[in-house]
Amino acid sequence: MSPGMEQRPGVLRAKDHRVEVPDTVPPPVQVGAGDANSPGARQAAGNEQDFSDSQFFRRTVLVGALIVATGLLLAIIWFAIDVFLVLFAGILTAVLLRAPTNWLVQHTPLSEKVALSLSIATLACLIGLLGYLFAVPIAEQVGQLVDTLPRAILRMRQWVRHYDWAKPLQPLITELAHTRLDGQLLSRARGLITSTMTALGGGLVALFLGIYMAAQPRLYQRGFMHLLPRKARPRAYEVLDEIGVVLRWWLLGRMITMVAVGIAGGIGLWWLDVPLAFTLGVLSGLLEFIPYIGPIMASVPPLLVAFNIDADLAFYVLLLYVAIQAAENYLLTPIVEQRAVALPPALVIFASLLLAALAGPLGVVLASPLTATGIVAVRLLYVEDVVEQPASR
């Protein structure tokens, strides 16, 4: 402001003239805005109302369709859960075959097809060699085990009578001791044979599925991605890759644990002079594939065989299996879980019981890898993408 001029609210004073400046500016006139009751305003409101109604209708139909589709999917899974479990077993087989294949492709000049063929041939030769070396001894010892178990049950029945704390077990052991080859037992045997044949058939189907998936993994991966929106595909690739890595390390950890427990059990039973030590050690290693529940199942036959000889020997066998499981849980498992996903024991046991009720033995066998897959999916898709996302302002 120049000298000689003074300011007052709303007024600028100069030497020879006064300029009045209004304190407030009138609101601008909105061009094209008529009265709310005018025909143009009513037509715009009607269009907005029609748009809102149509949008609400489309969203309602979409939500209803999603609910119906989810219900149908759950119904299909409920009635065909065995098929989905066989499919998952095929995926595990493909992961098992792809692990050495990828290593050979990265560290040797072999092509992917040659590396996969070599992996399949190596696996087939290994299974054939194990069958040739161990099939006859195991078959003979299994026959001896079948003859030994009834006598072991009778001896356990006599031993239980001398202790008051074991009275709750007496009805069960008495029923086992008086079991005869009647119609009911034959019916149960036929059911067991049928379940075994079904499991073998499912394993054969899973093997072929795994070979086809391992031969062309990208084909099935792309086919699955076509079911998802384009913006969700990059994240889906990340989730599938992470699940593949976790399953690969889980399988490696299980194999290491199975071999270690099988060798330790066989050597320990042989050192204690327990008959059928070789077969019982192999059985312990195979049942170790089922975490937490498998070791309990594996300890029952050695205990029965030991009871047939002496109660003190059965006590030493019990101590042996407790020591093996302690070494596995506190020494071997922490080392393995440094690279694989750490599975909560309570969650694995719950999943095993649930899948046992829904799908039988196959569900128990696959409960642990299914739990690992679910944990990875929930962590990536829900925890990281939903829970840990910053709140939008």
C-alpha positions in Angstrom: 0.0 0.0 0.0 1.4 3.4 -1.0 2.0 6.2 1.5 -0.9 8.5 2.2 -3.4 5.7 1.9 -5.2 4.2 4.9 -7.3 1.1 5.1 -10.5 0.4 6.8 -12.6 -2.7 6.5 -14.3 -2.4 3.2 -12.8 1.0 2.3 -9.6 2.2 0.6 -9.0 6.0 1.0 -6.9 7.9 -1.5 -6.3 11.7 -1.8 -8.9 12.5 -4.4 -11.4 9.6 -4.5 -13.0 6.8 -2.5 -13.4 3.2 -3.7 -16.0 1.1 -1.9 -15.0 -2.6 -1.8 -17.7 -4.9 -0.5 -16.8 -7.2 2.5 -18.6 -10.3 1.0 -18.7 -11.6 -2.5 -22.0 -13.0 -3.7 -22.1 -16.6 -4.5 -21.5 -17.5 -8.1 -24.5 -18.2 -10.3 -24.7 -21.9 -11.2 -25.2 -22.2 -14.9 -27.8 -24.7 -15.8 -29.0 -25.3 -12.2 -32.7 -24.8 -12.2 -35.4 -25.2 -9.6 -35.6 -28.6 -7.8 -39.1 -28.9 -9.1 -38.3 -28.1 -12.7 -38.6 -30.9 -15.3 -34.9 -31.1 -15.8 -34.2 -31.7 -12.1 -36.9 -34.3 -11.8 -35.5 -36.1 -14.9 -32.0 -36.2 -13.4 -33.3 -37.5 -10.1 -35.2 -40.2 -11.9 -32.1 -41.3 -13.8 -30.1 -41.4 -10.6 -32.8 -43.5 -8.9 -33.0 -45.9 -11.9 -29.2 -46.3 -11.9 -29.1 -47.0 -8.1 -31.9 -49.6 -8.4 -30.2 -51.4 -11.3 -26.8 -51.3 -9.5 -28.4 -52.7 -6.4 -30.1 -55.5 -8.4 -26.9 -56.5 -10.1 -25.0 -56.6 -6.8 -27.8 -58.7 -5.2 -27.7 -61.2 -8.1 -23.9 -61.4 -7.9 -23.9 -62.0 -4.1 -26.7 -64.6 -4.5 -24.8 -66.4 -7.3 -21.6 -66.4 -5.2 -23.5 -67.9 -2.3 -25.0 -70.6 -4.5 -21.7 -71.4 -6.1 -20.0 -71.7 -2.7 -22.7 -74.0 -1.5 -22.4 -76.2 -4.5 -18.6 -76.3 -4.2 -18.8 -77.3 -0.6 -21.4 -80.0 -1.4 -19.2 -81.4 -4.2 -16.2 -81.5 -1.8 -18.3 -83.1 0.9 -19.6 -85.9 -1.4 -16.4 -86.3 -3.4 -13.8 -85.6 -0.8 -11.9 -88.9 -1.7 -11.5 -87.6 -5.2 -10.0 -84.3 -4.1 -7.7 -86.1 -1.6 -6.4 -88.3 -4.5 -5.9 -85.2 -6.5 -3.9 -83.6 -3.7 -1.9 -86.8 -3.4 -1.1 -86.5 -7.1 0.1 -82.9 -6.5 2.4 -84.1 -3.7 3.7 -86.8 -6.1 4.4 -84.1 -8.7 6.2 -81.9 -6.1 8.3 -85.0 -5.2 9.3 -85.6 -8.8 9.9 -82.0 -9.6 12.4 -81.4 -6.8 15.2 -83.6 -8.3 14.2 -82.6 -11.8 14.7 -78.9 -11.0 18.0 -79.6 -9.3 19.3 -81.6 -12.3 18.2 -78.8 -14.8 20.0 -76.1 -12.7 23.2 -78.0 -12.1 23.6 -80.2 -15.2 23.3 -79.6 -18.9 20.3 -82.1 -19.1 17.0 -80.9 -20.6 13.9 -80.8 -18.5 12.4 -83.9 -20.2 15.5 -85.9 -19.7 15.9 -84.8 -16.1 12.3 -85.7 -15.4 12.6 -89.1 -17.0 15.8 -89.8 -15.0 13.9 -88.8 -11.8 11.0 -91.1 -12.6 13.4 -94.0 -13.5 15.4 -93.5 -10.3 12.3 -93.6 -8.2 11.0 -96.7 -9.9 14.3 -98.5 -9.5 14.5 -97.5 -5.8 11.0 -98.8 -5.2 11.8 -102.0 -7.1 15.1 -102.5 -5.3 13.4 -102.1 -1.9 10.7 -104.5 -2.8 13.2 -107.1 -4.0 15.4 -106.8 -0.9 12.7 -106.5 1.7 9.5 -108.0 0.3 10.2 -111.6 1.1 11.7 -111.0 4.6 8.8 -108.6 5.5 6.2 -111.1 4.2 7.7 -113.9 6.3 7.9 -111.7 9.4 4.4 -110.3 8.9 3.1 -113.9 8.9 5.0 -114.5 12.2 3.6 -111.3 13.6 0.1 -112.4 12.8 0.7 -115.6 14.7 2.4 -113.9 17.6 -0.2 -111.1 18.3 -3.0 -113.4 19.6 -0.6 -115.0 22.1 0.6 -111.6 23.1 -2.9 -110.4 23.8 -3.6 -113.4 26.0 -0.4 -112.8 27.9 -1.3 -109.1 28.3 -4.7 -110.2 29.7 -3.1 -112.3 32.3 -0.7 -109.5 33.2 -3.4 -106.9 33.5 -5.3 -108.9 36.1 -2.5 -108.4 38.7 -2.8 -104.6 38.7 -5.7 -102.5 39.9 -4.8 -99.5 37.8 -5.2 -101.6 34.6 -8.7 -102.8 35.4 -10.3 -100.3 32.8 -8.4 -102.2 30.1 -9.6 -105.6 31.0 -12.9 -105.5 29.0 -11.1 -104.5 25.8 -8.4 -107.1 26.2 -10.9 -109.8 27.0 -12.9 -109.0 23.9 -9.8 -109.2 21.8 -8.8 -112.4 23.4 -12.1 -114.1 22.7 -12.4 -113.0 19.1 -13.1 -115.8 16.8 -13.2 -116.2 13.0 -17.0 -115.7 12.8 -19.2 -113.9 10.3 -18.7 -110.5 11.9 -14.9 -110.8 11.9 -15.0 -111.9 8.3 -17.1 -109.0 7.4 -14.6 -106.6 9.1 -11.8 -108.4 7.3 -13.6 -107.9 3.9 -14.1 -104.3 4.8 -10.4 -103.9 5.6 -9.4 -105.7 2.4 -11.8 -103.4 0.4 -10.4 -100.3 2.0 -6.8 -101.5 1.3 -7.6 -102.2 -2.3 -9.3 -98.8 -2.6 -6.2 -97.1 -1.1 -3.9 -98.9 -3.5 -6.0 -97.9 -6.4 -6.1 -94.3 -5.2 -2.3 -94.4 -4.8 -1.9 -95.7 -8.4 -4.1 -92.9 -9.7 -2.2 -90.4 -7.7 1.0 -91.7 -9.1 -0.1 -91.2 -12.7 -1.6 -87.8 -11.9 1.7 -86.8 -10.3 3.7 -87.9 -13.4 1.5 -86.0 -15.8 1.5 -82.9 -13.6 5.3 -83.1 -13.2 5.7 -83.4 -16.9 3.7 -80.3 -17.8 3.3 -78.2 -14.6 3.0 -74.9 -16.5 0.1 -76.2 -18.5 -2.0 -76.9 -15.4 -0.9 -73.7 -13.7 -1.9 -71.6 -16.7 -5.3 -73.4 -16.9 -5.9 -72.6 -13.2 -4.9 -69.0 -13.7 -7.5 -68.5 -16.5 -10.2 -69.0 -13.8 -8.9 -65.9 -12.0 -9.2 -62.2 -12.8 -6.1 -60.7 -14.5 -5.3 -58.4 -11.6 -5.3 -61.4 -9.2 -3.0 -63.6 -11.2 0.4 -62.2 -10.1 -0.5 -62.8 -6.5 -1.9 -66.2 -7.2 1.5 -67.2 -8.9 3.3 -66.1 -5.7 1.0 -68.1 -3.5 1.3 -71.3 -5.6 5.1 -70.9 -5.7 5.2 -70.5 -1.9 3.0 -73.6 -1.4 5.2 -75.6 -3.7 8.3 -74.6 -1.8 6.7 -75.5 1.6 5.4 -78.8 0.3 8.8 -79.7 -1.1 10.6 -79.0 2.2 7.8 -80.7 4.1 8.3 -83.9 2.0 12.0 -83.8 2.5 11.6 -83.3 6.2 9.2 -86.2 6.5 11.5 -88.5 4.5 14.5 -87.7 6.7 12.3 -88.3 9.8 10.9 -91.6 8.5 14.4 -92.9 7.7 15.8 -91.8 11.0 13.0 -93.3 13.1 12.9 -96.5 11.1 16.6 -97.1 11.5 16.6 -96.2 15.2 13.5 -98.3 15.9 14.9 -101.3 14.1 18.3 -101.1 15.8 16.8 -100.6 19.2 14.4 -103.5 18.9 17.3 -105.7 17.6 19.5 -104.7 20.6 16.6 -105.6 23.0 16.3 -109.0 21.3 12.7 -108.3 20.3 11.5 -110.7 17.5 10.6 -109.3 14.1 12.7 -106.2 14.7 13.3 -105.6 11.0 9.5 -105.5 10.2 8.6 -103.5 13.2 11.4 -100.9 12.4 10.1 -100.6 8.8 6.5 -100.2 10.1 7.7 -97.5 12.5 9.4 -95.6 9.7 6.3 -95.8 7.4 3.9 -94.7 10.1 6.1 -91.7 10.9 4.7 -90.1 7.8 1.7 -89.3 9.9 2.8 -86.8 12.6 1.9 -87.3 16.2 -0.6 -90.1 15.6 1.6 -92.3 13.5 4.3 -92.9 16.3 1.6 -93.9 18.7 0.2 -96.4 16.2 3.8 -97.7 15.5 4.5 -98.4 19.1 1.6 -100.8 19.6 2.8 -103.9 17.7 6.3 -103.9 19.3 4.7 -103.6 22.7 2.4 -106.6 22.0 5.3 -108.7 20.7 7.4 -107.8 23.8 4.5 -108.6 26.1 4.4 -112.1 24.6 7.9 -112.6 25.9 8.1 -110.7 29.1 6.4 -107.6 30.7 9.8 -106.1 31.6 10.8 -106.3 28.0 7.7 -104.5 27.0 8.6 -101.8 29.5 12.0 -101.4 27.9 10.4 -101.2 24.4 8.1 -98.5 25.7 11.2 -96.5 27.0 12.8 -97.0 23.6 10.0 -95.5 21.7 9.6 -92.6 24.2 13.3 -91.9 23.7 13.0 -92.0 19.9 10.1 -89.6 19.9 11.8 -87.3 22.3 14.9 -87.2 20.1 12.8 -86.6 17.1 10.7 -83.8 18.6 13.5 -81.9 20.4 16.5 -82.6 18.1 15.5 -83.6 14.5 12.2 -81.7 14.0 13.5 -78.2 15.0 16.3 -78.7 12.5 13.9 -79.7 9.7 11.4 -77.0 10.5 14.1 -74.3 10.0 13.3 -74.6 6.3 9.8 -76.0 6.3 6.7 -74.5 7.8 6.3 -75.1 11.6 2.9 -76.9 12.1 1.1 -76.4 15.4 0.6 -79.8 16.9 -3.0 -79.2 18.1 -4.0 -78.0 14.6 -2.5 -81.0 13.0 -4.2 -83.4 15.4 -7.5 -81.6 14.9 -7.1 -81.8 11.1 -6.2 -85.5 11.3 -9.3 -86.3 13.4 -11.6 -84.3 11.1 -10.3 -85.8 7.9 -10.4 -89.3 9.4 -14.1 -88.8 10.1 -14.7 -87.5 6.6 -12.4 -89.6 4.4 -10.9 -92.4 6.6 -7.2 -93.4 6.5 -6.4 -91.4 3.4 -7.5 -88.2 5.2 -5.3 -89.0 8.2 -2.3 -89.6 5.9 -2.8 -86.3 4.0 -3.8 -84.1 7.0 -0.4 -82.7 7.7 0.4 -81.5 4.1 -3.1 -80.1 3.8 -2.6 -78.2 7.0 0.7 -76.8 5.8 -1.0 -75.7 2.5 -3.8 -74.1 4.4 -1.4 -72.2 6.7 0.5 -70.8 3.8 -2.7 -69.8 1.9 -4.2 -68.1 5.0 -0.9 -66.3 5.8 -0.5 -64.9 2.3 -4.1 -64.2 1.2 -5.7 -63.2 4.5 -3.0 -62.1 7.0 -0.8 -60.2 4.6 -3.3 -59.0 2.0 -6.2 -58.2 4.4 -5.2 -58.0 8.1 -1.8 -56.3 7.8 -2.9 -53.8 5.1 -2.9 -50.2 6.3 -6.3 -48.7 6.8 -7.4 -46.4 3.9 -8.3 -42.9 4.9 
